[in-house]
Amino acid sequence: MLHLGFAGLDSVEAASIAFTDNAASLAVSRKLGYRPDGIARRAVRGRLAIDQRLRLTRAAWEGHRSVPVTIEGLAPCLSLFGASR
């Protein structure tokens, strides 16, 4: 998905959110190059939940790529993403 966003759709950044107590999700995000981008507090089922916002820049994504990926057949679908080339 990140390859599609950055390489296929020329995205500048990707954003994600994980609960602060979800260590596994946060570890995966760190491994992909995401960096903390603030927190948000909200109520979930009447209890306080704290979200860790995360942001991945194109440069960080390029530095953490470890699997070769190709995209085929994207051109006819670009309008579905609101993009053009």
N, CA, C and O atoms as a GROMACS GRO file, in nm:
protein
  340
    1MET      N    1   0.082  -0.118   0.000
    1MET     CA    2   0.000   0.000   0.000
    1MET      C    3   0.087   0.125   0.000
    1MET      O    4   0.058   0.222  -0.071
    2LEU      N    5   0.194   0.123   0.079
    2LEU     CA    6   0.284   0.238   0.080
    2LEU      C    7   0.350   0.257  -0.055
    2LEU      O    8   0.368   0.370  -0.100
    3HIS      N    9   0.387   0.148  -0.121
    3HIS     CA   10   0.448   0.159  -0.254
    3HIS      C   11   0.348   0.221  -0.352
    3HIS      O   12   0.385   0.307  -0.432
    4LEU      N   13   0.224   0.178  -0.345
    4LEU     CA   14   0.122   0.237  -0.432
    4LEU      C   15   0.111   0.387  -0.407
    4LEU      O   16   0.109   0.466  -0.501
    5GLY      N   17   0.105   0.425  -0.280
    5GLY     CA   18   0.092   0.567  -0.248
    5GLY      C   19   0.211   0.649  -0.293
    5GLY      O   20   0.195   0.752  -0.359
    6PHE      N   21   0.330   0.605  -0.258
    6PHE     CA   22   0.449   0.685  -0.288
    6PHE      C   23   0.495   0.671  -0.432
    6PHE      O   24   0.515   0.772  -0.500
    7ALA      N   25   0.512   0.550  -0.480
    7ALA     CA   26   0.565   0.529  -0.616
    7ALA      C   27   0.457   0.545  -0.722
    7ALA      O   28   0.484   0.598  -0.830
    8GLY      N   29   0.336   0.500  -0.693
    8GLY     CA   30   0.231   0.502  -0.794
    8GLY      C   31   0.151   0.631  -0.800
    8GLY      O   32   0.112   0.676  -0.907
    9LEU      N   33   0.127   0.690  -0.683
    9LEU     CA   34   0.041   0.808  -0.677
    9LEU      C   35   0.116   0.935  -0.636
    9LEU      O   36   0.055   1.039  -0.615
   10ASP      N   37   0.247   0.926  -0.624
   10ASP     CA   38   0.332   1.040  -0.591
   10ASP      C   39   0.294   1.108  -0.459
   10ASP      O   40   0.302   1.230  -0.448
   11SER      N   41   0.254   1.030  -0.360
   11SER     CA   42   0.222   1.086  -0.228
   11SER      C   43   0.347   1.146  -0.165
   11SER      O   44   0.459   1.102  -0.192
   12VAL      N   45   0.326   1.245  -0.082
   12VAL     CA   46   0.435   1.312  -0.011
   12VAL      C   47   0.454   1.249   0.127
   12VAL      O   48   0.566   1.235   0.174
   13GLU      N   49   0.342   1.212   0.192
   13GLU     CA   50   0.345   1.154   0.325
   13GLU      C   51   0.235   1.050   0.339
   13GLU      O   52   0.139   1.047   0.262
   14ALA      N   53   0.252   0.964   0.439
   14ALA     CA   54   0.146   0.871   0.479
   14ALA      C   55   0.125   0.891   0.629
   14ALA      O   56   0.220   0.916   0.703
   15ALA      N   57   0.001   0.880   0.673
   15ALA     CA   58  -0.032   0.897   0.814
   15ALA      C   59  -0.099   0.771   0.866
   15ALA      O   60  -0.168   0.700   0.793
   16SER      N   61  -0.079   0.745   0.994
   16SER     CA   62  -0.138   0.629   1.059
   16SER      C   63  -0.165   0.664   1.204
   16SER      O   64  -0.115   0.764   1.256
   17ILE      N   65  -0.245   0.582   1.270
   17ILE     CA   66  -0.276   0.600   1.412
   17ILE      C   67  -0.279   0.463   1.478
   17ILE      O   68  -0.327   0.366   1.420
   18ALA      N   69  -0.228   0.456   1.600
   18ALA     CA   70  -0.238   0.334   1.680
   18ALA      C   71  -0.261   0.374   1.825
   18ALA      O   72  -0.212   0.477   1.870
   19PHE      N   73  -0.335   0.291   1.897
   19PHE     CA   74  -0.350   0.316   2.039
   19PHE      C   75  -0.213   0.307   2.106
   19PHE      O   76  -0.131   0.224   2.066
   20THR      N   77  -0.186   0.390   2.204
   20THR     CA   78  -0.055   0.392   2.268
   20THR      C   79  -0.023   0.261   2.339
   20THR      O   80   0.094   0.231   2.363
   21ASP      N   81  -0.124   0.183   2.373
   21ASP     CA   82  -0.099   0.054   2.439
   21ASP      C   83  -0.090  -0.062   2.340
   21ASP      O   84  -0.084  -0.178   2.381
   22ASN      N   85  -0.088  -0.033   2.210
   22ASN     CA   86  -0.076  -0.137   2.108
   22ASN      C   87   0.070  -0.144   2.061
   22ASN      O   88   0.105  -0.094   1.954
   23ALA      N   89   0.152  -0.206   2.144
   23ALA     CA   90   0.297  -0.211   2.118
   23ALA      C   91   0.330  -0.276   1.985
   23ALA      O   92   0.421  -0.231   1.915
   24ALA      N   93   0.258  -0.382   1.948
   24ALA     CA   94   0.288  -0.452   1.822
   24ALA      C   95   0.266  -0.361   1.702
   24ALA      O   96   0.350  -0.356   1.612
   25SER      N   97   0.156  -0.291   1.700
   25SER     CA   98   0.126  -0.201   1.588
   25SER      C   99   0.228  -0.088   1.580
   25SER      O  100   0.275  -0.053   1.472
   26LEU      N  101   0.262  -0.032   1.695
   26LEU     CA  102   0.361   0.076   1.696
   26LEU      C  103   0.497   0.026   1.651
   26LEU      O  104   0.570   0.100   1.584
   27ALA      N  105   0.533  -0.098   1.686
   27ALA     CA  106   0.662  -0.154   1.644
   27ALA      C  107   0.667  -0.172   1.493
   27ALA      O  108   0.769  -0.143   1.431
   28VAL      N  109   0.558  -0.220   1.433
   28VAL     CA  110   0.553  -0.235   1.287
   28VAL      C  111   0.567  -0.099   1.221
   28VAL      O  112   0.641  -0.084   1.124
   29SER      N  113   0.497   0.000   1.273
   29SER     CA  114   0.506   0.134   1.216
   29SER      C  115   0.648   0.189   1.223
   29SER      O  116   0.696   0.247   1.126
   30ARG      N  117   0.715   0.171   1.338
   30ARG     CA  118   0.854   0.216   1.350
   30ARG      C  119   0.944   0.146   1.250
   30ARG      O  120   1.031   0.208   1.189
   31LYS      N  121   0.924   0.016   1.232
   31LYS     CA  122   1.006  -0.061   1.139
   31LYS      C  123   0.989  -0.010   0.996
   31LYS      O  124   1.084  -0.014   0.917
   32LEU      N  125   0.870   0.038   0.962
   32LEU     CA  126   0.845   0.091   0.829
   32LEU      C  127   0.896   0.234   0.812
   32LEU      O  128   0.897   0.287   0.701
   33GLY      N  129   0.939   0.296   0.921
   33GLY     CA  130   0.994   0.431   0.912
   33GLY      C  131   0.903   0.541   0.962
   33GLY      O  132   0.940   0.658   0.958
   34TYR      N  133   0.784   0.507   1.011
   34TYR     CA  134   0.693   0.608   1.065
   34TYR      C  135   0.755   0.672   1.189
   34TYR      O  136   0.828   0.606   1.264
   35ARG      N  137   0.726   0.799   1.209
   35ARG     CA  138   0.772   0.872   1.326
   35ARG      C  139   0.651   0.930   1.399
   35ARG      O  140   0.550   0.961   1.336
   36PRO      N  141   0.661   0.946   1.533
   36PRO     CA  142   0.550   1.005   1.609
   36PRO      C  143   0.514   1.144   1.557
   36PRO      O  144   0.600   1.221   1.515
   37ASP      N  145   0.384   1.172   1.560
   37ASP     CA  146   0.332   1.299   1.510
   37ASP      C  147   0.222   1.351   1.602
   37ASP      O  148   0.123   1.408   1.556
   38GLY      N  149   0.238   1.332   1.731
   38GLY     CA  150   0.140   1.382   1.827
   38GLY      C  151   0.048   1.273   1.878
   38GLY      O  152   0.054   1.158   1.836
   39ILE      N  153  -0.039   1.314   1.970
   39ILE     CA  154  -0.136   1.221   2.026
   39ILE      C  155  -0.275   1.282   2.019
   39ILE      O  156  -0.291   1.403   2.000
   40ALA      N  157  -0.374   1.197   2.034
   40ALA     CA  158  -0.513   1.242   2.042
   40ALA      C  159  -0.581   1.161   2.151
   40ALA      O  160  -0.554   1.042   2.168
   41ARG      N  161  -0.668   1.226   2.224
   41ARG     CA  162  -0.744   1.159   2.329
   41ARG      C  163  -0.890   1.151   2.285
   41ARG      O  164  -0.944   1.246   2.229
   42ARG      N  165  -0.952   1.036   2.311
   42ARG     CA  166  -1.094   1.021   2.278
   42ARG      C  167  -1.155   0.917   2.368
   42ARG      O  168  -1.085   0.842   2.437
   43ALA      N  169  -1.287   0.912   2.369
   43ALA     CA  170  -1.358   0.812   2.448
   43ALA      C  171  -1.392   0.693   2.360
   43ALA      O  172  -1.446   0.708   2.250
   44VAL      N  173  -1.360   0.574   2.409
   44VAL     CA  174  -1.395   0.449   2.343
   44VAL      C  175  -1.470   0.366   2.446
   44VAL      O  176  -1.414   0.327   2.549
   45ARG      N  177  -1.596   0.339   2.418
   45ARG     CA  178  -1.683   0.266   2.512
   45ARG      C  179  -1.683   0.331   2.650
   45ARG      O  180  -1.683   0.263   2.752
   46GLY      N  181  -1.683   0.464   2.650
   46GLY     CA  182  -1.690   0.538   2.774
   46GLY      C  183  -1.559   0.550   2.851
   46GLY      O  184  -1.558   0.601   2.963
   47ARG      N  185  -1.449   0.505   2.793
   47ARG     CA  186  -1.320   0.512   2.861
   47ARG      C  187  -1.221   0.592   2.777
   47ARG      O  188  -1.232   0.597   2.654
   48LEU      N  189  -1.124   0.652   2.843
   48LEU     CA  190  -1.022   0.729   2.774
   48LEU      C  191  -0.935   0.637   2.690
   48LEU      O  192  -0.887   0.534   2.738
   49ALA      N  193  -0.914   0.674   2.565
   49ALA     CA  194  -0.822   0.603   2.477
   49ALA      C  195  -0.727   0.708   2.418
   49ALA      O  196  -0.770   0.815   2.376
   50ILE      N  197  -0.600   0.675   2.416
   50ILE     CA  198  -0.500   0.768   2.363
   50ILE      C  199  -0.442   0.710   2.235
   50ILE      O  200  -0.389   0.599   2.233
   51ASP      N  201  -0.454   0.787   2.129
   51ASP     CA  202  -0.401   0.748   1.999
   51ASP      C  203  -0.265   0.812   1.978
   51ASP      O  204  -0.245   0.930   2.009
   52GLN      N  205  -0.173   0.735   1.925
   52GLN     CA  206  -0.043   0.790   1.880
   52GLN      C  207  -0.055   0.813   1.731
   52GLN      O  208  -0.070   0.718   1.654
   53ARG      N  209  -0.047   0.940   1.689
   53ARG     CA  210  -0.046   0.969   1.546
   53ARG      C  211   0.095   0.946   1.494
   53ARG      O  212   0.193   0.973   1.563
   54LEU      N  213   0.105   0.894   1.371
   54LEU     CA  214   0.233   0.861   1.310
   54LEU      C  215   0.236   0.916   1.168
   54LEU      O  216   0.134   0.921   1.100
   55ARG      N  217   0.355   0.956   1.124
   55ARG     CA  218   0.370   1.010   0.989
   55ARG      C  219   0.494   0.950   0.925
   55ARG      O  220   0.598   0.935   0.988
   56LEU      N  221   0.480   0.916   0.797
   56LEU     CA  222   0.590   0.861   0.718
   56LEU      C  223   0.614   0.950   0.598
   56LEU      O  224   0.524   0.971   0.518
   57THR      N  225   0.735   1.003   0.586
   57THR     CA  226   0.769   1.086   0.471
   57THR      C  227   0.818   0.997   0.357
   57THR      O  228   0.855   0.881   0.378
   58ARG      N  229   0.817   1.052   0.239
   58ARG     CA  230   0.868   0.979   0.123
   58ARG      C  231   1.014   0.937   0.147
   58ARG      O  232   1.052   0.824   0.117
   59ALA      N  233   1.095   1.028   0.201
   59ALA     CA  234   1.237   0.997   0.224
   59ALA      C  235   1.253   0.882   0.323
   59ALA      O  236   1.336   0.794   0.302
   60ALA      N  237   1.175   0.882   0.430
   60ALA     CA  238   1.182   0.773   0.528
   60ALA      C  239   1.136   0.642   0.465
   60ALA      O  240   1.196   0.537   0.490
   61TRP      N  241   1.031   0.647   0.384
   61TRP     CA  242   0.984   0.526   0.315
   61TRP      C  243   1.093   0.471   0.225
   61TRP      O  244   1.119   0.350   0.225
   62GLU      N  245   1.156   0.558   0.148
   62GLU     CA  246   1.263   0.513   0.058
   62GLU      C  247   1.378   0.451   0.136
   62GLU      O  248   1.441   0.356   0.088
   63GLY      N  249   1.407   0.502   0.254
   63GLY     CA  250   1.515   0.449   0.335
   63GLY      C  251   1.485   0.316   0.401
   63GLY      O  252   1.577   0.246   0.443
   64HIS      N  253   1.358   0.280   0.411
   64HIS     CA  254   1.319   0.156   0.479
   64HIS      C  255   1.267   0.048   0.384
   64HIS      O  256   1.228  -0.060   0.429
   65ARG      N  257   1.265   0.075   0.255
   65ARG     CA  258   1.216  -0.025   0.159
   65ARG      C  259   1.309  -0.144   0.158
   65ARG      O  260   1.430  -0.128   0.146
   66SER      N  261   1.253  -0.263   0.169
   66SER     CA  262   1.338  -0.383   0.171
   66SER      C  263   1.289  -0.493   0.077
   66SER      O  264   1.357  -0.594   0.059
   67VAL      N  265   1.172  -0.474   0.017
   67VAL     CA  266   1.114  -0.575  -0.071
   67VAL      C  267   1.085  -0.508  -0.206
   67VAL      O  268   1.018  -0.405  -0.210
   68PRO      N  269   1.135  -0.566  -0.316
   68PRO     CA  270   1.105  -0.506  -0.446
   68PRO      C  271   0.956  -0.523  -0.481
   68PRO      O  272   0.900  -0.631  -0.466
   69VAL      N  273   0.896  -0.416  -0.526
   69VAL     CA  274   0.752  -0.416  -0.559
   69VAL      C  275   0.735  -0.352  -0.695
   69VAL      O  276   0.803  -0.254  -0.727
   70THR      N  277   0.644  -0.405  -0.776
   70THR     CA  278   0.609  -0.341  -0.903
   70THR      C  279   0.459  -0.315  -0.905
   70THR      O  280   0.381  -0.383  -0.838
   71ILE      N  281   0.421  -0.216  -0.982
   71ILE     CA  282   0.279  -0.182  -1.000
   71ILE      C  283   0.248  -0.198  -1.147
   71ILE      O  284   0.318  -0.145  -1.233
   72GLU      N  285   0.143  -0.271  -1.177
   72GLU     CA  286   0.099  -0.291  -1.316
   72GLU      C  287  -0.047  -0.249  -1.329
   72GLU      O  288  -0.127  -0.273  -1.239
   73GLY      N  289  -0.080  -0.187  -1.440
   73GLY     CA  290  -0.219  -0.153  -1.470
   73GLY      C  291  -0.274  -0.036  -1.393
   73GLY      O  292  -0.396  -0.022  -1.381
   74LEU      N  293  -0.189   0.050  -1.340
   74LEU     CA  294  -0.236   0.162  -1.260
   74LEU      C  295  -0.295   0.275  -1.345
   74LEU      O  296  -0.393   0.337  -1.306
   75ALA      N  297  -0.236   0.301  -1.459
   75ALA     CA  298  -0.277   0.417  -1.541
   75ALA      C  299  -0.428   0.428  -1.563
   75ALA      O  300  -0.483   0.536  -1.545
   76PRO      N  301  -0.498   0.319  -1.600
   76PRO     CA  302  -0.642   0.333  -1.620
   76PRO      C  303  -0.720   0.360  -1.492
   76PRO      O  304  -0.837   0.400  -1.498
   77CYS      N  305  -0.658   0.340  -1.376
   77CYS     CA  306  -0.727   0.356  -1.247
   77CYS      C  307  -0.697   0.490  -1.180
   77CYS      O  308  -0.758   0.522  -1.078
   78LEU      N  309  -0.606   0.568  -1.234
   78LEU     CA  310  -0.563   0.690  -1.166
   78LEU      C  311  -0.679   0.782  -1.134
   78LEU      O  312  -0.680   0.843  -1.027
   79SER      N  313  -0.775   0.794  -1.222
   79SER     CA  314  -0.888   0.884  -1.195
   79SER      C  315  -0.969   0.839  -1.074
   79SER      O  316  -1.032   0.922  -1.007
   80LEU      N  317  -0.969   0.710  -1.043
   80LEU     CA  318  -1.040   0.659  -0.925
   80LEU      C  319  -0.974   0.708  -0.797
   80LEU      O  320  -1.038   0.715  -0.692
   81PHE      N  321  -0.847   0.741  -0.805
   81PHE     CA  322  -0.773   0.793  -0.691
   81PHE      C  323  -0.767   0.946  -0.693
   81PHE      O  324  -0.705   1.006  -0.606
   82GLY      N  325  -0.831   1.006  -0.790
   82GLY     CA  326  -0.826   1.152  -0.803
   82GLY      C  327  -0.691   1.201  -0.853
   82GLY      O  328  -0.652   1.315  -0.828
   83ALA      N  329  -0.620   1.113  -0.922
   83ALA     CA  330  -0.487   1.147  -0.972
   83ALA      C  331  -0.483   1.140  -1.123
   83ALA      O  332  -0.571   1.084  -1.187
   84SER      N  333  -0.380   1.197  -1.177
   84SER     CA  334  -0.358   1.186  -1.322
   84SER      C  335  -0.209   1.193  -1.347
   84SER      O  336  -0.132   1.232  -1.259
   85ARG      N  337  -0.169   1.155  -1.464
   85ARG     CA  338  -0.026   1.162  -1.498
   85ARG      C  339  -0.010   1.230  -1.630
   85ARG      O  340   0.102   1.246  -1.677
   0.00000   0.00000   0.00000
